[in-house]
Amino acid sequence: EAQVTQNPRYLITVTGKKLTVTCSQNMNHEYMSWYRQDPGLGLRQIYYSMNVEVTDKGDVPEGYKVSRKEKRNFPLILESPSPNQTSLYFCASSAQGWVEKLFFGSGTQLSVL
Amino acid sequence: DAKTTQPPSMDCAEGRAANLPCNHSTISGNEYVYWYRQIHSQGPQYIIHGLKNNETNEMASLIITEDRKSSTLILPHATLRDTAVYYCIVRVNGGSQGNLIFGKGTKLSVKP
């Protein structure tokens, strides 16, 4: 089954403790992206990657890192999480040249205390 | 990308057609209309897209006016599971900018 898999689904952590949210897709998609969703602010893009070893900042990249060493994986790294990074995170992927038809993961609800 | 305007909320009776409007009066000739929906706290789901002609798939129909300044997403027989936020997005297809911008959308409530 074609899917985007994020882990974990829920995560509670403390300020400053490094964490990684994993994202994997099985559709051989070139494009992958991370969004965060906050009440009243909607979905905002954090980082995206057009292909392996190619990443770029979205609208709200501060405090986040990403890497794209393999086509299928696009982990989101929070080196020193802060409470303002408490949010619902979504990973998405799409085929090259069709950024508009995104497949989203189920989301990761992150709480930073 | 052109700006879109959607009503913040709509109700629909179960089994009836849900017609969700979207205004995009500044759309340019090479911009497509895309629709997504997001069921509570789940990842958004692609529904349908179109350029000029009306489109239909297994989920919905998309009606675009002749002047392309507005469109309507139609769910022909709404069910309770169609309760979601529906996003209308206008964008050049395959554009090089790697960002799909989701607005506030329309919260559709399907009622028994």
Interface residues (C-beta under 8 A of the other chain):
Chain A: V4 Y31 S33 G42 L43 Q45 Y48 M50 D56 G58 D59 L88 F90 A92 G97 W98 V99 E100 K101 L102 F103 F104 G105 S106 G107 Q109
Chain B: Y32 Y34 Y36 S41 Q42 G43 P44 Q45 Y46 H49 I89 R91 N93 G94 G95 G98 N99 L100 F102 G103 K104 G105
